[in-house]
Amino acid sequence: MKKIKIILTLSVALLLANGCKKDNLDVANVNDPDFEKVYANGDNLISQAASLYNTIFYNSHYEGGLQPMLAVAADNSTCSYGNFGMRDMSWEPRDFAWTNTPAYTYNTQTNTYFNGQYAAINTASLIIKAINNGTNIAGGAGNARVKAYCRFIQGVGYANLALTFDRAFIVDEASTVEGKLSSAVPYTAVATAALKYLDEAIALSAANSFTIPQAWLGSDADYSSAKLAQLCNTYAASLLAYLPRNKTQNAAVNWAKVKTYADAGITTDFNVVLDDNIWYDYSAYYLGAGNSTWGRTDMYVVHMMDSAQPAHWDDSATFPAPPASVNPQDKRLLSDFTYLSSNSFIAARGYYHFSNYRNKRYDFIYASTFTGIKPEIMKAENDLLKAEARLYLNDLAGAQTIINAGTRVTRGQMTPAAATTAALVDAIHHERCIELIFTGANIAFYEMRKLDLLQKGTPLQMPIPAKVMENLGESAPFYTFGTTAKADGIGTSNAGWR
């Protein structure tokens, strides 16, 4: 397992600290004496652009980021180990607020993810500014391709921030903000900005014909401008659908807009070729893919596939270990998961962490060389977005048709879903928790959150990281979310599946 460290040369703290300067983005990389030379050369712009999605992907799936701890918080995976904030986000009851202090061992989980998204956003902004200021790529013929791609990066980066943090700072090639916490805007405004960038990428892709090399996306094939537009549409649909922090907000989503985006979304899986060099997803490994010594599949998910399995492992030494399933309602429990007869978790940290299954679907990657083709966004995910939009637009028959033509029946061999709101909500929830495991990042967390299923006391979002606030001159204690005492249904879950 080889790792290459990514150094964030463009930190959000530096960018904001210089926010009052007219040409802020010109001085953001102030330690690089060749800054002007780099961004005045078209070939250099291509080189800078080529690594941007890798930065997004790396920080989304880096075990030192949000994915491991949000997976256990969502009861999609389970792990009693303290690594990566997993134990602290899976206590039961959920009376452990996120420790938002610079001294906290795992403060880097939020800080790395936050700054990682901005590293890609800021470089994309610098490239666009250079193009707008007259730097041409291939004599101008390559400008549209790079600009569309950079708008895509800005859109995905801000979407990731909106989905996970309560607020963030909106900066791009044309705008800066003052370096203080009050300059941050709510996640809803961040999402609006993300959609604007994605819409611009879609428009540029529709108006031009170009090819995005597979190396830029880590994909298994080059992407045409038409396919980039489809990818942008799927990202936009998922942002709108996954953004709600509770059921009330979920009902208020602009589902007509989700439908428009999803209907124009991907038609085949968007795959990334993991090479264990610069393209890797170790979060899946530590959550149980390819090994039985780290995380496992939470019993909540196991029970969904076989109602004879308990939905929760009681916190008791005498709780009987469930036997392997023989004829589960969802046959993916047999094809995609493997039974484990014993547990290696630390009992003193709670038997409720125990589980008798882990996901084996990607063992061909994680049990061998850590290389192989892995879906980042499945066609199934976009299909679920299409079905969900129709569901909430009261086209129950349309939603039913999409769901029953999909993985619920084709892979799970489950009974087709009925055309009722309750049955369709349940079917979509089922597929997101099972079919989409280890694809994308944090999907199960977003799904549990918007349906009020995260256990009471679980943070619904992350605060701006303590180190960022410290760099902005804020004084401790820094705000945070979590604990049943502060369960308000806005920043901290006040409901839950149990």
C-alpha angles and dihedrals in degrees: 000000000000120000131195115203115230113215114208103223093175108055122186090229092060092044092052095042088061092043095116093060118098096228096036096153091052091061099037091097092044094151092063110084091193095055096116092044093050096050094043092062121081095208090052090052089056090050091050093047094049094070099044101095089045087059090051093046095045094051093044093054102028110122087223089064136063105292101083096045095044091049092058092040087057093050088237091116130015133211133157096200119110095226119121093004092290099132093044091054095047106049114133117248093032097238096135111101115206104270101233099188131116090235095057111111093231100038085113091070092074096028095054093048094046095049092039093061090048092050089064094039093050096048091047089051092051091051093050091047090052091051091047089050093055109274107140129205115213089351090308096307091103098046097093093051095051094041093050090048092049091049087052090053092049090049095050093043094052091042089057091050093048092050095052111026130057091229143355143180121267112216130151141151092299104035140050134179135217113267100252137098093250088067090069115101129211119275090252090063090046089053091050089054091048091053090050091055092045090049090053091050090051092049093048090048092050093049096048140044117226144131128241107211114238090238090065093058098027085235130151092245141017115276121229120216087257092054091046088055090051090051091050090051092053092048090050093049092049092048092056094043097045099040100084117105094201145007094272092056090044091058089052096054115123092249093175088062091047089053092051092051096042094047087056093044134106120315097193133036116283100226131191120206106226112212102172087236112076099341111062140132110203094165089077090052094052091046090059110278111141096358142062098206099077128035130353139197111280116246088239088070095039090054090052089061096042120021089200088069117082116255091218135027104230117235093249136108089222096055105124115244106241117240122238117283117252105183109014121180088238109051091201087083084072099038103036103029136053128216119238118198097200140033129231097190121119106264093203088066092059134296086228087082091064122109138169099215142055131185115262100174093109098038088117085071107031101035092054132021102343087240131111145088113302127177115245094180117015124211082234089064092054090046089055090052089052091049094045092052091052091046093056091042087058095249092131094162092052092049091047092052093052094046096047092048089054141072096298088074105019097051105012094044087215128157109276113261119255121240095254127113094240094048094047094047088051093047093051091046090050094052095046092052096045114020094042097047111140094006119113111349132280096358094138091049092053091046095050091044098054092048094050090246101125108109114266111273095029114132110251090202140003126256122235103281118268094236091055091050090046090053089051091057097255119149127232141282092070122202121257144165135243146069129096090256090065098040105140102150090240106073098001128037114257097181130035142172091270 
